[in-house]
Amino acid sequence: MALADTNRCEEALQFYDRYAERNPGDAAVGNNRGVCLASLGRFEEAISAFDAAIEMNPYNFLAWNNKGLALIRMGRTEEAHACLDAARRLTAKRYVQGISRG
């Protein structure tokens, strides 16, 4: 995400697209693409990228969270709340699992 963090989202998107071609099952790429797209105001495309990440890994709480944030920006609050709630549940589950492992 270094390119996205430095406001070089277009360049980052090109990198993620090339990476995804070589690593089609990497859910993190979909999430990272979505973050870049949302940063550029391309929310519909961002949601599609988050959906792809979630489809690859339904436990990807970051993709659920980021999808919720993009939906809020689009004024789709009911859908956003459902996504953010899913992210919250997944985060809590991860936390509890971490505690139980010691």
C-alpha positions in Angstrom: 0.0 0.0 0.0 3.0 2.3 0.0 2.0 3.9 -3.3 -1.6 4.4 -2.2 -0.3 5.9 1.1 1.6 8.5 -0.8 -1.3 9.6 -3.0 -0.1 7.8 -6.0 -3.2 5.8 -6.4 -3.2 5.6 -10.2 0.3 4.1 -10.1 -0.7 1.8 -7.3 -3.8 0.6 -9.3 -1.5 -0.4 -12.2 0.7 -2.3 -9.8 -2.2 -4.1 -8.2 -3.6 -5.0 -11.6 -0.3 -6.5 -12.7 0.1 -8.3 -9.4 -3.5 -9.7 -9.6 -2.8 -11.1 -13.0 0.1 -13.2 -11.6 -1.7 -13.9 -8.2 -5.4 -14.2 -9.0 -6.4 -15.6 -5.6 -4.9 -12.8 -3.4 -7.8 -11.2 -1.5 -5.6 -8.5 -0.1 -5.1 -7.1 -3.6 -8.8 -6.6 -4.1 -9.0 -4.7 -0.8 -6.0 -2.6 -1.7 -7.4 -1.8 -5.1 -10.7 -0.8 -3.5 -8.9 1.6 -1.1 -7.2 3.3 -4.1 -10.4 3.5 -6.1 -12.3 5.0 -3.2 -9.5 7.5 -2.6 -10.0 8.6 -6.2 -13.8 8.9 -5.7 -14.5 5.8 -7.9 -16.8 4.3 -5.3 -18.8 1.8 -7.5 -15.5 0.4 -8.8 -14.2 0.3 -5.2 -17.2 -1.6 -4.0 -16.7 -4.2 -6.8 -13.1 -4.6 -5.7 -14.1 -5.0 -2.1 -16.7 -7.6 -3.2 -14.1 -9.5 -5.1 -11.9 -9.5 -2.0 -14.8 -10.7 0.2 -15.7 -13.4 -2.3 -12.1 -14.7 -2.1 -12.0 -14.5 1.7 -15.3 -13.9 3.5 -13.4 -13.4 6.7 -11.5 -10.3 5.3 -12.7 -7.8 7.9 -10.7 -5.0 6.3 -12.6 -5.5 3.0 -16.0 -5.5 4.9 -15.0 -2.4 6.7 -13.7 -0.5 3.7 -16.8 -1.5 1.7 -18.9 -0.1 4.5 -17.0 3.2 4.4 -17.4 3.5 0.6 -21.1 2.8 0.9 -21.4 5.6 3.5 -19.7 8.0 1.1 -22.3 7.0 -1.5 -25.2 7.6 0.9 -26.1 3.9 1.1 -26.2 3.8 4.9 -28.3 0.6 5.4 -25.9 -1.4 3.3 -23.0 0.3 5.0 -24.2 -0.6 8.4 -24.5 -4.3 7.5 -20.9 -4.3 6.1 -19.5 -2.5 9.1 -21.4 -4.8 11.5 -19.8 -7.8 9.6 -16.4 -6.2 10.0 -17.0 -5.6 13.7 -18.1 -9.3 14.3 -15.1 -10.6 12.4 -12.7 -8.4 14.3 -14.2 -9.4 17.6 -14.0 -13.1 16.6 -10.3 -12.6 15.7 -9.6 -10.9 19.0 -11.3 -13.7 21.0 -9.4 -16.4 19.0 -6.1 -14.6 19.7 -6.8 -14.5 23.5 -7.7 -18.2 23.6 -4.5 -19.1 21.9 -2.6 -17.3 24.6 
